[in-house]
Amino acid sequence: MTTHNVEEAGALCDRIAIIKNGRIVELGSPDELKIKVGAYTYVTITFNRALESRELVFLEPCEYKVQASKLLIVCSKPVEAIVKAVEFAKEAGLEVLDIRISSPTLEDVFVKVAKGE
């Protein structure tokens, strides 16, 4: 089967090949590709008050964005980022109201491979 829809490929196939410039650059099961390529996980943490970006330098090298009381983190090691954020909250007297984790999709894998990351 060939398709340009990577989510369709993930639902229907046991193994997926990602082709770039006519060559297979990645091959494996959907889960293997997510691990092999190191696709990023998305973490959203909601606190009881607004945050300042300068308070969060401890999250580097993860990418992060602050939206009032929400902290959005994009990283390959979500557990480490969550632990650091919870420790920060405890030290800063913040209350963690919610933590959500979104697993990487095959689309994320494809984009990362296509960019050559």
Secondary structure, 3 states (H helix, E strand, C coil): CCCCCHHHHHHHCCCEEEEECCEEEEEECHHHHHHHHCCCEEEEEEECCCCCHHHHHHHCCCEEEEECCEEEEEECCHHHHHHHHHHHHHHHCCCEEEEEEECCCHHHHHHHHHHCC
